[in-house]
Amino acid sequence: MIPAPDIAPLAGHRALVLGAGVAGLAAATALCRFGAAVELLEQAPDITEVGAGLQISPNGVRVLRALGIDPPEAGDRAEAVELRDNTGRLVTRLNLPAEPGFFLCHRADLIAVLERAMRAAGAHVQLLQKVEKVTLSQTGACVTTAVGARHDTPLVIGADGLHSRLRPLLNGEAAPFFTGQVAWRAVIPGDAGPPVAQVFMGPGRHLVSYPLRGGRLRNIVAVEERRAWAAEGWNQPDDPEALRAAFAGFGGPVPGWLAAVSEVFLWGLFRHPVASRWTDGEGRAAILGDAAHPTLPFMAQGANMALEDAWSLAAQLAAQPDDPAAALARYEARRAPRTGAIVGMANRNARNYHLRPPVAPLAHAILRMGGAVAPGAALRRFAWIYDHDVTV
């Protein structure tokens, strides 16, 4: 753990955080470490996450360290990313730098270490608090829950995800649209494979897999293009046979992995606009994470952007503690362009994994050649994402 700051610029300031996901827990921790008194509301009876796997890249690792978290507490350091075709043949391998590193995490483990850091920092948590309404006044915000509890605060922070109660107050309602893609997620018993993320690319579909918890588990996310609509959300159970049928033509280790799937969840992938307003302009309200910029999973940056948002929000408030409106405006100005660019790249990346003949063999040949001639070039393409450091 890194030591708490010697100076607490937010001492005497209060904030109410909505949601105990990655964004909410990180924001509460960061605000407390800068001296704020933080209360967090979570609708669930416990701060838990069944979830599956996620990847923390160097931009997120830097935030974890700034929050006092040693990244290996949350997951395993990844060695590489391998792109393979649907037969299992290697297309190219991206070796990952050891420092600050990429980590393969079970979502529940990341939530657990963030919760410990938040409680150690001094945040107060109230569970079973489903938010029904948020209103703004001249002096702050009022949050009303489903059980009739009222929470008055000078600053409310919406880390309440896709179905945020605060985002529509700032932006109005915005209808997402179905992308024509669905995703299955499953966790199966692990194997002796190395800590490598593998992407198997096929016509109109792809499958991502990597080990979790030292190889005791294996995470699977499989995406298919199709017209049939599926509900948005991570917890819609589906028949494992549907997953196996969709990827029946894939080779390599994929058939064995899919044969081991006994429980699978399906969700529809929807595209949401990045929020046009992240704050209310008066220093009373701000949103972050999925509430501000839901993203498709094709850059593995959802959790990383949430971590960046959380630190940036707290740091800007700490830099201008007596002018929260200006601090939040600066937070939005810094975060909105970057997250918009990452969301846009995730949108485009989906197509790259789903190429069909005759384009796919040519594209794969180019990737193989590029990997042989300039092994680090593909990873350097994303340096603007991974090298970013919001903690300085």
C-alpha positions in Angstrom: 0.0 0.0 0.0 1.3 3.5 -0.8 1.0 6.0 2.1 -2.0 8.3 2.4 -1.3 11.8 1.1 0.2 14.2 3.6 -2.1 16.9 2.5 -5.9 16.4 2.5 -7.2 19.2 0.2 -10.8 17.9 0.3 -11.0 17.8 4.1 -14.4 19.1 5.1 -15.9 18.3 1.8 -18.6 15.6 1.3 -19.6 13.5 -1.6 -22.2 10.8 -2.3 -21.3 8.1 -4.8 -23.9 6.0 -6.4 -22.9 2.4 -7.3 -20.3 0.0 -6.0 -18.8 -1.2 -9.3 -15.3 -0.5 -10.5 -16.0 3.2 -11.1 -17.8 3.8 -7.8 -15.4 2.0 -5.6 -12.4 3.6 -7.2 -14.0 7.1 -7.0 -14.9 6.7 -3.4 -11.3 5.5 -2.6 -9.7 8.3 -4.5 -11.9 11.0 -2.9 -11.2 9.6 0.6 -7.5 9.6 0.0 -7.7 13.3 -0.8 -9.5 13.9 2.4 -13.2 13.9 1.5 -16.0 12.4 3.6 -17.6 9.9 1.2 -20.8 7.9 1.5 -21.5 5.2 -1.1 -24.9 3.7 -1.9 -25.3 0.3 -3.5 -28.6 -1.4 -4.3 -27.3 -5.0 -3.8 -27.2 -6.7 -0.4 -23.4 -7.2 -0.7 -20.6 -5.7 -2.7 -20.0 -8.8 -4.9 -19.6 -9.5 -8.5 -20.2 -12.8 -10.1 -19.0 -11.5 -13.5 -16.2 -13.1 -15.4 -12.9 -11.9 -16.6 -11.5 -8.5 -17.5 -8.2 -7.1 -18.5 -6.4 -4.2 -16.8 -3.9 -2.5 -19.0 -1.0 -0.2 -18.0 -3.2 2.9 -17.9 -5.5 1.2 -15.4 -2.6 -0.4 -13.5 -1.2 3.1 -12.7 -4.5 4.1 -11.1 -4.6 0.9 -9.0 -1.2 1.7 -7.7 -2.1 5.3 -6.9 -5.1 4.0 -5.0 -2.8 1.9 -2.8 -3.5 -1.4 -4.6 -0.8 -3.9 -5.7 -2.1 -5.1 -9.1 -1.1 -8.8 -8.5 -3.7 -8.7 -5.6 -6.4 -8.4 -8.4 -5.1 -10.8 -11.1 -2.3 -12.4 -13.0 0.3 -10.6 -15.1 -0.3 -11.4 -18.8 2.6 -12.4 -21.1 1.1 -11.8 -24.5 -2.0 -11.5 -26.7 -2.3 -14.0 -29.5 -4.4 -13.6 -32.6 -5.4 -16.8 -34.2 -7.7 -17.8 -37.1 -10.7 -20.0 -36.6 -8.6 -23.2 -37.2 -6.4 -22.3 -34.3 -3.4 -21.3 -36.4 -1.4 -18.4 -35.0 -1.7 -15.2 -36.9 0.5 -13.0 -34.7 1.6 -12.7 -31.1 1.9 -9.4 -29.2 4.4 -9.8 -26.3 3.4 -7.5 -23.5 5.8 -5.4 -21.4 6.3 -6.5 -17.8 6.1 -2.9 -16.5 3.7 -1.6 -15.5 2.1 -4.7 -17.0 -1.2 -6.1 -18.2 -3.3 -8.1 -15.8 -5.9 -10.8 -16.3 -8.5 -10.4 -13.5 -11.6 -12.1 -12.4 -14.1 -9.2 -12.0 -15.0 -10.4 -8.5 -11.3 -10.3 -7.4 -10.9 -6.7 -8.7 -14.1 -5.6 -6.9 -12.9 -7.3 -3.7 -9.5 -5.4 -3.7 -11.2 -2.1 -4.5 -13.7 -2.6 -1.7 -10.9 -3.3 0.8 -9.1 -0.2 -0.4 -12.2 1.9 -0.2 -13.1 0.8 3.4 -9.5 1.3 4.5 -9.6 4.8 3.1 -12.7 5.5 5.3 -15.7 5.6 3.0 -19.1 4.8 4.5 -21.2 2.2 2.6 -24.9 1.7 2.7 -26.3 -1.5 1.0 -29.8 -2.2 -0.2 -30.1 1.3 -1.4 -31.8 1.3 -4.8 -31.9 4.8 -6.2 -35.2 5.9 -7.4 -34.7 9.6 -8.1 -32.0 12.3 -8.1 -32.9 16.0 -7.9 -30.7 19.0 -7.9 -31.1 22.2 -5.9 -29.2 25.4 -5.3 -27.3 23.8 -2.4 -26.6 20.3 -3.9 -28.4 17.1 -4.7 -31.1 14.9 -3.1 -31.1 11.2 -3.7 -34.2 9.2 -2.9 -34.2 5.4 -2.6 -36.8 2.8 -3.2 -37.3 2.4 0.6 -38.0 6.1 1.0 -34.6 7.1 2.4 -33.5 10.6 1.5 -29.8 11.5 1.1 -28.8 15.2 0.8 -25.3 15.9 -0.4 -23.4 18.9 -1.8 -22.0 16.6 -4.6 -23.5 13.4 -6.1 -21.4 11.2 -8.3 -23.1 8.8 -10.6 -21.1 5.6 -11.0 -24.4 3.7 -11.5 -23.7 2.2 -14.9 -25.8 1.7 -18.0 -29.1 2.5 -16.3 -27.8 5.5 -14.4 -30.4 7.6 -12.6 -28.1 10.6 -12.9 -27.2 10.6 -16.5 -30.7 11.3 -17.9 -30.9 14.3 -15.4 -27.9 15.8 -17.1 -28.5 14.7 -20.7 -32.1 13.6 -21.2 -33.0 10.1 -22.4 -30.9 8.5 -25.2 -32.0 5.3 -26.8 -29.2 2.8 -27.6 -29.3 0.7 -30.7 -28.6 -3.0 -31.2 -25.3 -3.6 -33.1 -26.4 -6.9 -34.6 -23.9 -8.7 -32.3 -24.4 -10.8 -29.2 -21.9 -12.1 -26.7 -21.7 -15.2 -24.6 -19.6 -15.3 -21.5 -18.6 -18.4 -19.5 -16.0 -19.5 -17.0 -14.8 -23.0 -17.1 -12.3 -25.0 -15.0 -8.7 -24.0 -15.8 -5.8 -25.7 -17.4 -2.0 -25.4 -17.4 -1.9 -22.8 -20.2 0.3 -19.7 -19.8 -1.1 -16.3 -18.9 -1.9 -15.4 -22.5 -5.1 -13.8 -23.9 -6.0 -15.6 -27.2 -8.4 -14.2 -29.8 -9.8 -16.7 -32.4 -11.1 -14.9 -35.4 -13.7 -16.3 -37.8 -16.3 -15.1 -40.3 -18.8 -13.0 -38.5 -17.6 -14.1 -35.1 -14.7 -14.3 -32.7 -13.9 -15.9 -29.3 -11.6 -14.5 -26.6 -10.2 -16.7 -23.8 -7.6 -16.4 -21.1 -6.8 -18.0 -17.7 -7.8 -16.6 -14.4 -6.7 -17.1 -10.8 -3.4 -18.7 -11.7 -5.0 -21.0 -14.2 -7.6 -22.5 -11.9 -10.3 -21.0 -14.2 -10.6 -20.0 -17.8 -12.6 -17.0 -19.1 -14.5 -17.2 -22.4 -16.2 -14.4 -24.3 -17.6 -15.3 -27.7 -19.2 -12.8 -30.0 -21.5 -13.5 -33.0 -23.0 -11.3 -35.6 -26.7 -12.0 -36.0 -30.1 -10.4 -36.6 -31.9 -12.0 -33.7 -32.1 -9.4 -30.9 -30.9 -10.2 -27.4 -31.4 -8.3 -24.2 -28.7 -6.0 -22.9 -27.2 -7.0 -19.6 -24.7 -9.5 -18.3 -26.9 -12.0 -16.6 -29.2 -13.5 -19.2 -28.8 -17.3 -19.0 -28.6 -19.2 -22.3 -28.2 -22.8 -23.5 -24.5 -23.9 -23.8 -25.5 -25.8 -26.9 -26.3 -22.5 -28.6 -22.8 -21.3 -28.0 -21.3 -24.6 -29.2 -23.4 -24.5 -32.3 -22.3 -20.9 -33.1 -18.6 -21.9 -32.9 -18.8 -25.4 -34.2 -16.4 -24.7 -37.0 -13.6 -23.5 -34.8 -10.5 -25.6 -34.2 -7.5 -25.6 -31.9 -8.4 -25.7 -28.2 -11.8 -24.1 -28.7 -13.9 -27.3 -29.0 -12.5 -28.7 -25.8 -13.2 -25.4 -24.0 -16.7 -25.2 -25.2 -17.4 -28.8 -24.3 -16.6 -27.9 -20.7 -19.1 -25.1 -20.6 -22.0 -26.0 -18.3 -23.4 -22.5 -17.6 -23.4 -19.6 -20.1 -24.8 -16.1 -20.2 -25.8 -14.2 -23.3 -26.1 -10.4 -23.8 -26.9 -8.2 -26.7 -24.3 -5.6 -27.6 -25.8 -2.1 -27.9 -24.1 1.1 -28.9 -24.6 4.0 -26.6 -23.5 7.6 -27.2 -20.9 9.1 -25.0 -22.7 11.5 -22.8 -22.7 15.1 -24.0 -22.7 16.4 -20.5 -20.8 14.8 -17.6 -21.5 17.5 -15.0 -24.3 19.9 -14.2 -22.2 23.0 -14.5 -22.7 24.1 -10.9 -20.4 21.6 -9.1 -23.3 19.5 -7.7 -23.2 16.4 -9.9 -20.9 14.3 -12.2 -21.0 10.9 -13.9 -18.2 8.5 -14.8 -17.6 5.0 -16.1 -20.4 3.3 -17.9 -22.8 6.0 -16.9 -20.8 8.4 -19.0 -19.4 6.3 -21.8 -20.6 2.7 -22.2 -18.4 0.8 -24.5 -18.4 -2.3 -26.6 -15.9 -4.9 -25.2 -13.5 -4.9 -28.2 -10.7 -2.9 -26.7 -10.9 -4.3 -23.2 -11.0 -0.8 -21.8 -14.3 -0.5 -19.9 -12.7 -1.1 -16.4 -9.6 0.9 -17.3 -11.6 4.0 -18.4 -13.6 3.7 -15.2 -10.4 3.7 -13.1 -9.0 6.7 -15.1 -12.3 8.6 -14.6 -12.3 8.0 -10.9 -8.8 9.3 -10.3 -9.2 12.2 -12.6 -12.5 13.3 -10.9 -11.0 13.2 -7.5 -7.7 14.8 -8.5 -9.5 17.7 -10.2 -11.6 18.3 -7.2 -8.5 18.2 -5.0 -6.8 20.7 -7.2 -9.7 23.2 -6.9 -11.4 22.3 -3.7 -13.1 25.8 -3.4 -14.4 25.8 -6.9 -16.1 22.4 -7.6 -17.9 23.7 -10.7 -14.5 24.6 -12.3 -13.0 21.4 -11.1 -15.7 19.2 -12.6 -15.6 21.2 -15.8 -11.9 20.5 -16.1 -12.6 16.8 -15.4 -15.1 16.6 -18.2 -12.9 18.5 -20.6 -10.0 16.1 -20.0 -12.0 12.9 -20.0 -14.6 13.2 -22.7 -12.3 13.4 -25.8 -10.2 10.5 -24.6 -13.0 8.2 -23.7 -14.9 9.1 -26.9 -11.8 8.1 -29.0 -11.5 4.8 -27.1 -15.2 4.0 -27.6 -14.8 4.7 -31.3 -11.9 2.4 -31.6 -13.8 -0.4 -29.8 -16.6 0.1 -32.3 -14.2 -0.3 -35.3 -12.3 -3.2 -33.8 -15.3 -5.5 -33.9 -15.1 -5.5 -37.7 -11.4 -6.4 -37.7 -12.1 -9.7 -35.9 -15.0 -10.8 -38.1 -13.5 -10.6 -41.6 -14.6 -13.1 -44.2 -12.9 -14.6 -47.3 -11.3 -13.4 -49.4 -10.4 -10.5 -47.2 -9.6 -12.5 -44.1 -6.7 -14.6 -45.4 -5.1 -11.5 -46.9 -5.5 -9.5 -43.7 -4.1 -12.3 -41.7 -1.1 -12.7 -44.0 -0.4 -9.0 -43.6 -0.5 -9.4 -39.8 1.8 -12.3 -39.9 4.3 -10.4 -42.0 4.1 -7.4 -39.8 4.7 -9.5 -36.7 7.8 -11.0 -38.2 9.2 -7.7 -39.6 8.3 -5.3 -36.8 7.2 -7.4 -33.7 6.3 -4.4 -31.6 4.5 -2.3 -34.2 1.0 -3.6 -33.6 1.2 -2.8 -29.8 2.6 0.6 -30.4 -0.5 1.4 -32.4 -2.3 1.5 -29.0 0.4 3.4 -27.1 -1.9 6.4 -26.8 -4.2 4.3 -24.7 -1.7 2.2 -22.7 1.0 4.9 -22.0 -1.5 7.4 -20.7 -1.1 8.3 -17.0 -3.9 10.2 -15.2 -2.1 10.1 -11.9 0.6 12.6 -12.8 
